[in-house]
Amino acid sequence: MSPKDIVIISALRTPFTKALKGGLARTSPSVLLTQVLKATPDSIKPHIQEIYVGNNAGHTFTDVVGDCGFPKAVQISTISHSRLSSAIPTTLLATSIRTGVATCGIVAGVEFATKDYARKLYSPPRQVLGVPAKQEKDYTNHSYAAAVKAFEDGLWADMTVPVATRAVLNPDADTGEVLGKAQEEVPGGEVTEDDWLRTEREDGMYEAKRGEEDVDEGYVAKPADGAAAVVFMTRDKAVEVGLRPIGQLIDSEVVEGVDEVLDMIRDAGITKEDVDVWEIHESSASEVIDLMHKLHVSPTTVNPNGGALALGDPIGAAGARLLGSVLASLRDIDGKYGVVLIPSATGELYTAVLSLE
């Protein structure tokens, strides 16, 4: 251990619900971000110096700092880079901390896909040709079953921040319809952890060919609304203010391909076999399957508690969400090392190597 290690103090998220139909569809991105930032422990807030917010549509959030209890001098920046919107900020903040510019900051992400998806700000999920449709179907079913089990086991319970919203979800409806107009107009309803799995899969087929097989629309992630935030600081700062780290960020950067990912792991002083959990962003089943094959890793170590195929894809918050997910998954199995991988639309790989404290 080193006093200058970059450690993670807190990882929080709202529920994620289906765009257009989910319980957060009437909640603005500023409200979503404010809710998750407000939930940052009060003992941490005075020490925050920088906040990076990923958002696919490029909304700005300078007005939320005062509402969340942070010092007025905090710098807040929005990064818009499709899937890497809240992934690239991790590298930016880590660089700032390593160079001594800051000792404590937040990487957050927020997505209001309900509005931005309707404005056609989303590109189609990237799919890899040559992956059999049956493998895609099997993987998607596995992701959904794993997410359901994790939800039932309360895996994310201590990370989930309920969001007050005007919509009240029907507990019997996957699509998140409201119970009635009267309740719809009453403020104070909350979307909680129970709504994590409200993003239901659809089985419709669309016209696309992979060899002789059709591609099922259920094999790509559906846009979702929600926010996430992760607090980073140096280890000596955590000791100074009496905060206990939950994890450590060993390295974080965007690389060209799998070989560079493996180089990063070796540079971290571990081997591929030491990695207990791989959290690979599930934009599409074919993309995850392709990376599993290229990495030669066991499927049992990949997204063990499900991913965006089951939970929905808050694209601008993907990086912050997965950083929390890998720590939750490591905690669940008493593991030590985890890797987050997010393929960009052009094939580069955001890679973060982490360890559980």
SVG drawing of the C-alpha trace seen along z (x, -y; Angstrom):
<svg xmlns="http://www.w3.org/2000/svg" viewBox="-57 -29 61 51">
<polyline fill="none" stroke="black" stroke-width="0.4" points="0.0,0.0 1.1,-3.6 -0.2,-6.9 -0.7,-8.0 -2.9,-5.0 -6.2,-6.2 -8.9,-4.6 -12.7,-4.5 -14.7,-5.7 -18.3,-5.5 -20.1,-4.1 -23.8,-5.0 -26.5,-4.9 -30.1,-5.5 -32.4,-2.7 -32.3,-2.5 -35.6,-2.2 -36.7,-1.9 -36.6,-4.9 -40.1,-6.3 -42.0,-3.8 -40.0,-3.6 -40.6,-5.2 -37.9,-7.8 -39.2,-8.9 -40.6,-12.1 -37.5,-13.0 -35.0,-15.4 -31.3,-14.6 -30.5,-17.4 -32.8,-15.9 -31.3,-12.4 -27.8,-13.7 -28.7,-15.8 -30.2,-12.8 -27.2,-10.6 -24.7,-13.4 -26.8,-14.5 -26.5,-10.9 -22.7,-11.2 -21.9,-10.9 -21.7,-14.3 -18.2,-13.6 -16.9,-13.4 -18.5,-16.5 -16.2,-19.2 -13.2,-17.5 -14.5,-17.2 -12.5,-19.4 -13.5,-18.2 -16.6,-16.5 -16.8,-15.0 -20.2,-14.1 -20.7,-11.8 -23.7,-12.5 -24.3,-11.3 -26.3,-14.4 -23.8,-16.9 -26.1,-18.6 -24.4,-20.9 -24.9,-20.6 -23.1,-23.6 -26.3,-24.5 -26.4,-21.2 -23.3,-21.8 -24.9,-24.2 -27.9,-22.0 -25.8,-19.0 -23.8,-20.5 -20.4,-20.7 -18.0,-23.6 -18.8,-26.5 -15.2,-26.2 -15.9,-22.7 -15.2,-22.4 -17.9,-20.4 -17.3,-19.4 -19.5,-17.4 -18.0,-14.8 -20.0,-13.6 -18.5,-10.6 -21.3,-8.1 -20.6,-5.0 -17.3,-6.4 -19.0,-9.5 -18.4,-8.5 -15.5,-6.2 -13.0,-8.7 -13.6,-11.0 -12.2,-8.3 -8.9,-8.6 -9.1,-12.4 -9.7,-12.5 -7.0,-9.8 -4.5,-11.9 -5.5,-15.0 -5.0,-13.1 -1.7,-11.5 -0.3,-14.9 -1.3,-16.6 -3.9,-18.9 -6.6,-17.3 -6.8,-14.8 -10.5,-14.0 -13.1,-14.1 -16.2,-12.4 -16.8,-10.6 -20.5,-10.6 -22.8,-9.8 -26.4,-10.6 -28.7,-9.6 -32.1,-10.8 -32.7,-8.5 -36.4,-9.2 -35.8,-12.6 -32.5,-12.2 -33.4,-8.9 -36.5,-10.5 -34.2,-13.2 -32.2,-10.4 -29.0,-11.1 -28.3,-7.4 -26.3,-5.3 -27.3,-1.6 -25.5,0.8 -22.4,2.2 -22.8,5.8 -20.0,8.3 -20.6,10.4 -20.0,14.1 -21.5,14.8 -24.3,17.4 -27.7,16.2 -28.1,19.1 -25.1,18.0 -26.5,14.5 -29.8,15.8 -28.2,18.1 -26.0,15.2 -28.9,12.8 -31.0,15.3 -28.0,15.9 -27.5,12.1 -31.2,11.7 -31.3,14.7 -28.1,13.4 -29.6,9.9 -32.8,11.3 -30.9,13.4 -28.6,10.4 -31.7,8.3 -33.4,10.9 -30.2,11.2 -30.0,7.5 -26.6,7.1 -27.1,3.5 -29.3,2.5 -26.6,0.4 -25.6,-1.3 -29.1,-2.3 -30.5,-5.7 -34.3,-6.0 -35.5,-8.9 -38.6,-10.9 -40.7,-11.1 -44.2,-12.0 -44.7,-8.6 -45.7,-5.6 -44.9,-2.2 -47.4,0.6 -45.6,3.4 -47.2,5.9 -46.1,4.2 -42.7,4.7 -43.2,1.5 -43.6,-0.8 -47.0,-2.1 -48.4,-4.5 -51.2,-3.3 -53.5,-6.1 -53.6,-9.8 -54.5,-10.9 -51.4,-9.2 -49.4,-10.3 -50.0,-13.9 -49.1,-13.5 -45.5,-14.4 -43.4,-12.2 -43.7,-8.7 -40.3,-7.0 -38.5,-4.7 -36.5,-2.3 -34.3,0.8 -37.5,2.8 -37.6,1.1 -34.1,2.2 -35.5,4.9 -38.3,2.9 -36.5,2.8 -38.0,5.9 -36.6,7.7 -38.5,7.7 -38.5,10.5 -39.3,8.7 -37.2,9.4 -35.7,6.8 -34.2,7.1 -30.5,7.8 -28.6,10.9 -25.7,12.7 -24.9,15.4 -28.2,17.2 -29.6,16.3 -31.8,13.4 -30.7,11.2 -33.1,10.9 -33.8,7.4 -33.6,8.8 -29.9,9.3 -29.1,5.6 -29.4,3.4 -32.4,1.0 -31.8,-2.7 -32.5,-3.5 -32.7,-6.5 -30.6,-6.9 -27.4,-8.2 -24.4,-6.9 -21.5,-8.5 -18.1,-7.2 -15.9,-9.1 -12.1,-8.8 -9.3,-10.2 -5.7,-9.4 -5.2,-6.9 -3.4,-9.4 -6.4,-11.8 -8.8,-9.0 -6.6,-8.3 -6.5,-12.1 -10.3,-12.5 -11.0,-9.1 -12.7,-7.4 -12.5,-3.7 -11.9,-2.8 -14.0,-0.2 -11.7,0.3 -8.6,-0.9 -8.3,-2.1 -5.0,-0.6 -5.2,-1.9 -7.7,-3.4 -7.3,-4.3 -8.6,-3.8 -6.6,-1.3 -6.8,0.1 -7.5,3.7 -7.3,6.9 -3.5,7.1 -3.3,3.7 -5.8,4.7 -3.6,7.7 -0.6,5.4 -2.4,3.2 -3.2,6.1 0.4,7.3 1.6,3.7 -0.7,3.8 1.4,6.7 -1.2,9.4 -2.1,12.0 -5.2,12.6 -5.9,15.6 -5.9,13.3 -8.9,11.4 -12.0,12.6 -14.6,10.5 -14.8,9.0 -17.5,6.4 -17.9,6.0 -20.5,3.4 -23.4,5.3 -24.3,3.0 -25.0,6.2 -24.6,9.9 -22.4,10.5 -19.9,7.9 -19.5,9.5 -19.2,13.0 -16.6,11.8 -14.5,10.2 -14.8,13.3 -13.4,15.4 -10.5,13.0 -9.6,12.7 -9.9,16.5 -11.7,16.0 -14.3,18.1 -17.9,17.0 -18.5,17.6 -16.2,14.5 -18.0,12.2 -20.8,10.0 -21.7,12.5 -24.7,10.4 -26.1,9.5 -25.6,6.3 -27.2,3.8 -29.1,6.5 -31.2,7.1 -31.0,3.8 -31.1,1.4 -28.3,-0.9 -27.9,-4.4 -25.3,-5.0 -23.8,-8.2 -23.6,-6.6 -22.1,-3.3 -18.6,-3.9 -19.7,-5.0 -22.3,-2.2 -19.8,0.5 -17.2,-0.7 -19.7,-0.2 -20.9,3.1 -17.4,4.6 -16.9,3.8 -20.3,5.2 -19.5,8.4 -16.1,8.8 -17.6,8.3 -20.2,10.9 -17.6,13.6 -14.9,12.4 -12.8,11.7 -9.8,9.4 -9.3,8.1 -11.7,6.9 -11.6,5.3 -14.1,3.0 -14.2,3.1 -16.4,0.7 -16.0,1.0 -16.4,-2.3 -18.5,-2.6 -15.3,-2.4 -13.8,0.6 -11.4,-0.9 -11.7,0.4 -12.0,-1.7 -10.2,0.4 -10.1,0.0 -8.3,2.4 -9.5,2.4 -9.0,4.2 -11.3,4.7 -10.0,3.3"/>
</svg>
